[in-house]
């Protein structure tokens, strides 16, 4: 029996005052990119004391005010006590909650497509190896662990530690539990139990303060945050770092120390892989990731055989069209279709993961008549998604030769994070937003200054009116700080013919 092929993983953390980016690189290829900006910080995993604003029985949902301006959406199936079997009818939500009622809720999904956050009262607090379910009592194992003997062993391990700790709460053994020692599982369970006590105490304190103020029924008080998830870089390290992680590179000293402290405190025995990057060339530029990120915004993805994928995102779903391109097998059309489809099936899950595309995805493979070929392509598609932490399901070929995929979506896609509707084509395509272009300008200036400033008296940035306006307004603090760093004046010039993703850097 041939063993699993070991992969080499790197986690690269790029922290700037205007943006934090975390990249997962596997065998030299960018697999995941997480981006967070100060005004768009992820709320997923945070706990809030919310108040039910209204209950809409027609959609079996409640809208809960958590102090964010727009109320969050709480479906009956995400309500503790509202869980039922997938094919069963859930109870009437109006019998479970009422307007004005206070609830301890958790953000399950960040705002998507202009909608409010998705909430749940089925709380889950995560550590490295296990997840605590405070309102449950069962012990589960991550679905990605498929070996039945290992699943039984982990269940027994968690049950034994839970009994020793003396808690009735439910737990789920995460994928990382496979490689964890019993001492680490025990430490994680003890830490989570202590965290849950702090959460309960904080929830009671907020409730008491709101009752004392006498106006809690009108609005949730500022400070309704009960528990905040780890910052993005630390959370990614917690969830993604594993035995195959060769190095974690961080370009920001404070973040480097926070990650190092977290690993020493919560991941005992984890190899000393954290490195502080001090190179003059920006980290992502030095590793070639800027080019990879830009390529992840392209509609067309070339395949090595000469075929290609065409990926289109719409409001309702994402479509992937498989084209054979210039590749033509010498034997027959069925062989050409099978070869191209097999290559596409191995590429598609990686593209969905990199672009963070979720929801419903429909793949239009090239027509194949052979059922064995169809089955092999479907197996390759599912197998290529095995490393994806998001829940991934694929159904068989339809009568039209289409394959439907569902992938869990918890945050905006890369395209929606980095791009705006194109002003030139009235929203029929996408271009980088002025904000993203401003940050590209900052990186270009930093890169050029790092190569030497001899003979340069000033830098001239030529860009569209929208980009220049943003540089002079929202981004002016960062621009001023950068001007001090590069030790040269930075002048801005509007170019009327430029679109929002165009700019030139001129040395003078």
C-alpha positions as CSV (number, residue, x, y, z in Angstrom):
1,X,0.0,0.0,0.0
2,X,1.4,3.4,-1.0
3,X,1.4,6.0,1.8
4,X,0.1,9.5,1.6
5,X,2.4,12.0,-0.1
6,X,3.7,14.5,2.4
7,X,3.4,18.1,1.5
8,X,5.4,21.1,2.6
9,X,3.4,24.0,3.9
10,X,4.3,27.6,4.7
11,X,2.2,30.2,6.4
12,X,3.2,33.8,5.4
13,X,1.9,36.7,7.5
14,X,2.0,40.2,5.9
15,X,1.0,42.9,8.4
16,X,0.7,46.6,7.4
17,X,-1.1,49.5,9.1
18,X,-3.7,49.4,6.3
19,X,-4.1,45.7,5.8
20,X,-3.3,42.2,7.2
21,X,-2.9,39.3,4.8
22,X,-2.2,35.6,5.7
23,X,-1.2,33.2,2.9
24,X,-1.0,29.4,3.0
25,X,1.5,28.1,0.5
26,X,1.6,24.3,-0.2
27,X,4.6,23.0,-2.2
28,X,5.3,26.5,-3.5
29,X,1.7,27.1,-4.7
30,X,-0.6,29.6,-3.1
31,X,-3.6,27.7,-1.7
32,X,-5.4,30.2,0.6
33,X,-5.3,33.9,1.1
34,X,-7.0,35.7,4.1
35,X,-7.3,39.4,3.9
36,X,-8.5,41.8,6.6
37,X,-8.7,45.6,6.6
38,X,-9.3,47.8,9.6
39,X,-12.9,48.8,8.5
40,X,-13.8,45.2,7.5
41,X,-12.5,43.1,10.3
42,X,-14.0,39.6,10.5
43,X,-16.6,39.1,13.3
44,X,-16.9,35.3,12.8
45,X,-16.6,33.5,16.1
46,X,-17.4,36.5,18.2
47,X,-20.0,36.2,20.9
48,X,-22.5,39.0,21.6
49,X,-25.4,39.6,24.0
50,X,-28.1,40.4,21.5
51,X,-31.7,41.4,21.7
52,X,-34.4,40.1,19.4
53,X,-35.6,43.0,17.2
54,X,-38.3,41.2,15.4
55,X,-39.5,37.7,14.5
56,X,-40.6,36.9,11.0
57,X,-42.5,33.6,11.0
58,X,-42.8,33.6,7.2
59,X,-39.0,33.0,6.8
60,X,-38.7,31.2,10.1
61,X,-36.1,33.7,11.3
62,X,-35.4,36.3,13.9
63,X,-33.5,39.6,13.5
64,X,-31.2,40.2,16.4
65,X,-29.6,43.6,17.3
66,X,-26.0,43.1,18.4
67,X,-25.0,46.7,18.2
68,X,-23.7,46.7,14.6
69,X,-26.3,49.0,13.1
70,X,-27.8,46.3,10.8
71,X,-29.5,43.4,12.8
72,X,-28.1,39.9,12.4
73,X,-30.1,37.0,10.8
74,X,-30.9,34.0,13.1
75,X,-32.7,31.1,11.3
76,X,-34.7,28.6,13.4
77,X,-32.3,25.8,12.4
78,X,-29.4,27.9,14.0
79,X,-31.4,28.4,17.2
80,X,-30.7,26.1,20.2
81,X,-33.7,23.9,20.4
82,X,-34.6,24.4,16.7
83,X,-32.2,21.8,15.3
84,X,-34.0,18.9,13.5
85,X,-33.1,16.3,11.0
86,X,-32.4,17.8,7.5
87,X,-35.6,16.5,5.9
88,X,-37.8,17.3,8.9
89,X,-39.9,20.4,9.5
90,X,-38.4,22.8,12.1
91,X,-40.6,24.1,14.9
92,X,-42.3,27.5,14.7
93,X,-39.7,30.1,15.6
94,X,-42.3,32.3,17.2
95,X,-42.7,29.6,19.9
96,X,-38.9,29.7,20.6
97,X,-38.1,33.4,20.7
98,X,-40.0,36.7,21.2
99,X,-39.2,40.3,20.4
100,X,-37.2,42.0,23.2
101,X,-35.7,38.7,24.4
102,X,-32.0,38.7,25.2
103,X,-29.8,36.0,23.6
104,X,-26.2,34.9,23.7
105,X,-25.4,34.6,20.0
106,X,-22.3,33.8,17.9
107,X,-21.4,35.1,14.5
108,X,-21.5,32.2,12.1
109,X,-20.9,34.1,8.9
110,X,-19.6,37.6,8.2
111,X,-21.8,40.0,6.2
112,X,-22.1,38.8,2.6
113,X,-23.4,40.6,-0.4
114,X,-24.7,43.5,1.6
115,X,-26.6,41.3,4.1
116,X,-26.1,41.4,7.9
117,X,-24.2,38.8,9.8
118,X,-25.5,35.2,10.2
119,X,-26.0,34.3,13.8
120,X,-26.4,31.1,15.8
121,X,-27.1,30.2,19.4
122,X,-25.5,26.8,19.0
123,X,-22.3,28.1,20.4
124,X,-18.9,26.6,19.6
125,X,-15.6,27.7,21.2
126,X,-12.5,26.4,19.3
127,X,-9.1,25.4,20.5
128,X,-6.3,23.7,18.5
129,X,-7.5,20.1,19.0
130,X,-11.1,20.3,20.1
131,X,-14.3,22.5,20.0
132,X,-16.4,23.1,23.0
133,X,-20.2,22.9,22.6
134,X,-21.5,24.4,25.8
135,X,-25.2,23.7,25.2
136,X,-24.6,20.1,24.0
137,X,-23.4,16.9,25.6
138,X,-22.4,14.6,22.7
139,X,-18.8,13.8,21.6
140,X,-18.1,14.0,17.9
141,X,-15.2,13.7,15.5
142,X,-14.4,15.9,12.5
143,X,-15.8,14.4,9.3
144,X,-12.4,14.7,7.6
145,X,-11.1,11.9,9.8
146,X,-12.5,8.9,8.0
147,X,-10.7,5.9,9.6
148,X,-13.2,4.2,11.9
149,X,-10.6,2.9,14.3
150,X,-9.1,6.4,14.7
151,X,-12.6,7.9,15.2
152,X,-13.3,5.5,18.0
153,X,-9.9,6.2,19.6
154,X,-10.5,9.9,19.5
155,X,-14.0,9.6,21.0
156,X,-12.7,7.5,23.8
157,X,-9.8,9.9,24.4
158,X,-12.0,13.0,24.6
159,X,-14.6,11.2,26.8
160,X,-11.9,10.1,29.2
161,X,-10.4,13.6,29.5
162,X,-13.8,15.1,29.8
163,X,-14.7,12.8,32.7
164,X,-11.4,13.6,34.4
165,X,-12.0,17.3,34.0
166,X,-15.5,16.8,35.3
167,X,-17.6,18.7,32.7
168,X,-20.9,17.7,31.0
169,X,-20.3,19.8,27.9
170,X,-20.1,18.4,24.4
171,X,-16.9,18.3,22.4
172,X,-15.8,17.7,18.8
173,X,-12.3,16.4,18.1
174,X,-10.9,18.5,15.3
175,X,-8.6,17.2,12.5
176,X,-5.6,18.4,14.4
177,X,-6.5,16.0,17.2
178,X,-5.1,13.1,15.2
179,X,-1.5,14.2,15.9
180,X,-2.0,15.7,19.4
181,X,-0.8,14.1,22.6
182,X,-3.3,13.4,25.4
183,X,-1.7,16.2,27.5
184,X,-2.5,18.8,24.8
185,X,-6.1,17.6,24.5
186,X,-6.4,17.8,28.3
187,X,-4.9,21.3,28.3
188,X,-7.3,22.5,25.5
189,X,-10.3,21.2,27.3
190,X,-9.3,22.8,30.5
191,X,-8.6,26.1,28.7
192,X,-12.0,26.0,27.0
193,X,-13.8,25.2,30.2
194,X,-12.1,28.3,31.8
195,X,-13.0,30.4,28.8
196,X,-16.7,29.3,29.0
197,X,-16.8,30.4,32.7
198,X,-15.4,33.8,31.7
199,X,-17.9,34.1,28.9
200,X,-20.8,33.2,31.3
201,X,-19.6,35.7,33.9
202,X,-19.1,38.5,31.2
203,X,-22.6,37.8,29.8
204,X,-24.1,38.2,33.3
205,X,-22.2,41.4,33.9
206,X,-23.5,42.9,30.7
207,X,-27.0,41.8,31.5
208,X,-26.8,43.4,34.9
209,X,-25.4,46.7,33.5
210,X,-28.2,46.8,30.8
211,X,-30.9,46.1,33.4
212,X,-29.5,48.9,35.7
213,X,-29.5,51.4,32.9
214,X,-33.2,50.9,32.2
215,X,-32.9,51.4,28.4
216,X,-31.7,47.9,27.4
217,X,-35.0,47.1,25.7
218,X,-34.5,49.9,23.2
219,X,-30.9,49.2,22.1
220,X,-28.2,46.8,22.9
221,X,-25.5,48.7,24.9
222,X,-22.1,49.4,23.4
223,X,-19.9,46.7,24.9
224,X,-22.4,43.9,24.1
225,X,-19.3,42.0,22.9
226,X,-19.0,39.1,25.2
227,X,-16.0,37.3,23.6
228,X,-13.8,38.2,20.7
229,X,-12.1,35.5,18.5
230,X,-8.3,35.5,18.1
231,X,-6.8,38.0,15.6
232,X,-6.7,36.6,12.0
233,X,-2.9,35.7,12.0
234,X,-3.1,33.8,15.3
235,X,-6.4,32.1,14.3
236,X,-5.0,31.0,10.9
237,X,-1.9,29.5,12.7
238,X,-4.2,27.7,15.2
239,X,-6.4,26.2,12.5
240,X,-3.9,25.6,9.6
241,X,-0.5,24.9,11.2
242,X,0.3,21.2,11.4
243,X,2.9,18.5,11.1
244,X,3.6,19.5,7.4
245,X,4.1,23.2,8.3
246,X,7.8,23.9,7.6
247,X,7.9,27.6,8.5
248,X,5.7,30.5,9.6
249,X,7.1,33.8,8.3
250,X,5.9,37.1,9.9
251,X,7.0,40.5,8.7
252,X,5.6,42.4,11.7
253,X,7.6,42.3,15.0
254,X,4.6,42.6,17.4
255,X,2.6,40.0,15.5
256,X,5.6,37.7,15.4
257,X,5.9,37.9,19.2
258,X,2.1,37.3,19.6
259,X,2.2,34.2,17.4
260,X,5.4,32.9,19.2
261,X,3.7,33.4,22.6
262,X,0.6,31.6,21.4
263,X,2.5,28.6,20.1
264,X,4.5,28.3,23.3
265,X,1.4,28.6,25.4
266,X,-1.1,26.6,23.4
267,X,0.9,24.3,21.1
268,X,3.4,22.6,23.3
269,X,5.9,20.4,21.4
270,X,5.2,22.3,18.1
271,X,8.5,22.8,16.3
272,X,10.1,26.2,16.4
273,X,9.1,27.3,12.9
274,X,8.2,31.0,13.4
275,X,10.6,33.4,11.7
276,X,10.6,37.2,11.7
277,X,11.1,38.5,8.1
278,X,13.4,41.5,7.9
279,X,14.1,41.7,4.2
280,X,13.9,45.0,2.4
281,X,11.7,43.6,-0.4
282,X,8.0,43.3,0.9
283,X,7.3,39.7,2.0
284,X,4.6,38.7,-0.5
285,X,6.6,40.3,-3.3
286,X,9.7,38.4,-2.3
287,X,7.8,35.1,-2.5
288,X,6.0,35.9,-5.7
289,X,2.5,36.0,-4.1
290,X,1.4,39.3,-5.5
291,X,1.4,37.8,-9.0
292,X,-0.4,34.7,-7.7
293,X,-3.1,36.9,-6.1
294,X,-3.6,38.9,-9.3
295,X,-3.9,35.7,-11.3
296,X,-6.6,34.5,-8.9
297,X,-8.8,37.4,-10.1
298,X,-8.6,36.2,-13.7
299,X,-11.7,34.6,-15.3
300,X,-9.6,32.2,-17.3
301,X,-7.4,29.5,-15.7
302,X,-5.1,27.8,-18.2
303,X,-4.6,24.0,-17.9
304,X,-1.2,22.4,-18.7
305,X,-2.7,20.4,-21.5
306,X,-3.8,23.5,-23.4
307,X,-7.4,23.6,-22.1
308,X,-8.7,26.1,-19.7
309,X,-11.4,26.8,-17.1
310,X,-13.6,29.9,-17.3
311,X,-14.9,30.9,-13.9
312,X,-17.9,33.3,-13.6
313,X,-19.3,34.5,-10.3
314,X,-22.9,35.7,-10.2
315,X,-25.3,36.6,-7.3
316,X,-27.0,33.2,-7.3
317,X,-24.1,30.8,-8.1
318,X,-20.7,30.4,-9.7
319,X,-20.3,28.6,-13.0
320,X,-17.2,26.9,-14.2
321,X,-16.9,26.0,-17.9
322,X,-14.3,23.4,-19.0
323,X,-12.8,24.0,-22.5
324,X,-10.4,21.8,-24.3
325,X,-8.8,24.7,-26.0
326,X,-6.0,23.7,-28.4
327,X,-5.6,20.2,-26.8
328,X,-6.8,17.4,-29.1
329,X,-6.0,13.8,-28.2
330,X,-4.7,11.8,-31.2
331,X,-7.1,8.9,-30.6
332,X,-10.7,10.2,-30.4
333,X,-13.0,12.9,-28.9
334,X,-13.9,10.8,-25.9
335,X,-10.3,10.5,-24.9
336,X,-9.8,14.3,-25.4
337,X,-12.8,15.0,-23.2
338,X,-11.8,12.6,-20.5
339,X,-8.2,13.8,-20.3
340,X,-9.2,17.5,-20.1
341,X,-12.0,16.8,-17.7
342,X,-9.7,14.8,-15.4
343,X,-7.2,17.7,-15.3
344,X,-10.0,20.2,-14.7
345,X,-11.4,18.1,-11.9
346,X,-8.1,18.2,-10.1
347,X,-7.7,22.0,-10.5
348,X,-11.3,23.2,-9.7
349,X,-11.3,22.6,-5.9
350,X,-8.0,24.4,-5.5
351,X,-9.3,27.4,-7.5
352,X,-12.5,27.5,-5.3
353,X,-10.4,27.4,-2.2
354,X,-8.0,30.1,-3.3
355,X,-10.7,32.4,-4.5
356,X,-12.9,31.5,-1.5
357,X,-15.9,30.8,-3.7
358,X,-18.8,29.3,-1.8
359,X,-22.4,28.5,-2.2
360,X,-23.6,26.7,-5.3
361,X,-21.1,26.0,-8.1
362,X,-22.1,24.4,-11.4
363,X,-19.4,22.8,-13.5
364,X,-20.0,22.3,-17.2
365,X,-17.5,19.5,-18.1
366,X,-16.9,18.5,-21.7
367,X,-19.5,15.8,-22.7
368,X,-18.4,12.2,-22.1
369,X,-20.4,9.1,-23.0
370,X,-18.4,6.6,-20.9
371,X,-19.9,6.1,-17.4
372,X,-16.5,4.9,-16.1
373,X,-14.9,8.1,-17.3
374,X,-17.6,10.1,-15.6
375,X,-17.2,8.3,-12.3
376,X,-13.4,8.7,-12.4
377,X,-13.7,12.5,-13.0
378,X,-16.1,12.8,-10.1
379,X,-13.8,10.8,-7.8
380,X,-10.9,13.1,-8.8
381,X,-13.0,16.2,-8.1
382,X,-13.9,15.0,-4.6
383,X,-10.4,13.8,-3.9
384,X,-8.8,17.1,-4.9
385,X,-11.0,18.8,-2.3
386,X,-9.8,16.6,0.6
387,X,-7.5,19.3,2.0
388,X,-10.1,22.0,2.0
389,X,-11.3,23.0,5.5
390,X,-14.6,24.3,4.1
391,X,-17.4,21.7,3.8
392,X,-17.4,20.4,0.1
393,X,-20.0,18.2,-1.5
394,X,-20.4,17.2,-5.2
395,X,-23.2,15.4,-6.9
396,X,-23.0,13.2,-9.9
397,X,-23.4,14.2,-13.5
398,X,-26.9,15.5,-14.5
399,X,-28.6,14.6,-17.8
400,X,-27.1,17.7,-19.2
401,X,-23.5,16.7,-18.2
402,X,-23.4,19.2,-15.3
403,X,-21.9,18.6,-11.9
404,X,-23.3,20.6,-8.9
405,X,-21.0,21.5,-6.0
406,X,-21.8,23.1,-2.7
407,X,-19.0,24.7,-0.7
408,X,-19.6,26.3,2.7
409,X,-19.3,30.1,2.5
410,X,-18.4,32.1,5.6
411,X,-16.8,35.2,4.1
412,X,-16.7,37.2,0.9
413,X,-14.9,35.8,-2.1
414,X,-11.5,37.1,-3.0
415,X,-13.0,38.9,-6.0
416,X,-15.6,40.7,-3.9
417,X,-13.0,41.6,-1.3
418,X,-10.5,43.2,-3.7
419,X,-12.7,44.4,-6.6
420,X,-15.4,46.9,-7.3
421,X,-18.0,46.9,-10.1
422,X,-16.2,48.4,-13.1
423,X,-17.2,52.0,-13.8
424,X,-16.1,51.6,-17.4
425,X,-18.4,48.7,-18.3
426,X,-21.4,49.6,-15.9
427,X,-20.8,46.6,-13.6
428,X,-20.6,43.9,-16.2
429,X,-17.1,43.0,-15.0
430,X,-14.7,43.9,-12.2
431,X,-11.7,46.1,-11.6
432,X,-9.6,46.6,-8.5
433,X,-11.2,49.1,-6.1
434,X,-9.5,52.5,-5.5
435,X,-8.7,51.2,-2.0
436,X,-6.9,48.2,-3.3
437,X,-5.1,50.3,-5.9
438,X,-3.9,52.7,-3.2
439,X,-2.4,49.7,-1.4
440,X,-0.7,48.6,-4.6
441,X,0.7,52.1,-4.8
442,X,2.1,51.9,-1.3
443,X,3.7,48.5,-2.0
444,X,5.2,49.8,-5.3
445,X,6.7,52.8,-3.5
446,X,8.1,50.6,-0.7
447,X,9.6,48.2,-3.2
448,X,11.2,51.0,-5.3
449,X,12.6,52.7,-2.2
450,X,14.0,49.4,-0.9
451,X,16.2,49.2,-4.1
452,X,17.8,52.5,-3.4
453,X,17.0,56.2,-3.6
454,X,20.2,57.6,-5.0
455,X,19.5,60.1,-7.7
456,X,15.8,60.3,-6.8
457,X,14.5,63.7,-5.6
458,X,10.8,62.8,-5.5
459,X,8.2,60.2,-6.5
460,X,5.3,61.1,-8.8
461,X,2.2,58.9,-8.7
462,X,-0.1,59.2,-11.7
463,X,-3.6,57.7,-11.1
464,X,-7.3,58.2,-11.7
465,X,-9.3,60.9,-9.8
466,X,-10.8,58.3,-7.5
467,X,-7.5,56.9,-6.5
468,X,-5.9,60.3,-5.9
469,X,-8.9,61.5,-3.9
470,X,-8.6,58.4,-1.7
471,X,-4.9,58.9,-1.2
472,X,-5.6,62.5,-0.1
473,X,-8.5,61.5,2.2
474,X,-8.9,58.1,3.8
475,X,-5.4,56.9,3.1
476,X,-3.6,60.2,3.8
477,X,-2.2,59.0,7.2
478,X,-0.6,56.0,5.6
479,X,0.7,58.1,2.7
480,X,2.3,60.6,5.1
481,X,3.9,57.8,7.1
482,X,5.3,56.2,3.9
483,X,6.6,59.6,2.8
484,X,8.6,59.8,6.0
485,X,9.9,56.2,5.5
486,X,11.1,56.7,1.9
487,X,12.7,60.0,2.8
488,X,11.5,61.6,-0.4
489,X,8.4,63.8,-1.3
490,X,5.5,61.9,-2.9
491,X,3.5,64.0,-5.5
492,X,0.1,63.0,-6.9
493,X,-1.2,63.7,-10.4
494,X,-4.7,62.9,-11.8
495,X,-4.8,61.2,-15.1
496,X,-8.4,61.5,-16.5
497,X,-8.1,58.6,-18.8
498,X,-7.0,56.1,-16.1
499,X,-9.4,53.6,-14.6
500,X,-9.5,52.8,-10.9
501,X,-6.9,50.0,-11.1
502,X,-4.3,51.9,-13.1
503,X,-1.4,53.9,-11.9
504,X,2.2,54.9,-12.8
505,X,5.1,55.5,-10.5
506,X,7.5,58.1,-11.9
507,X,11.0,58.8,-10.4
508,X,12.1,62.4,-10.6
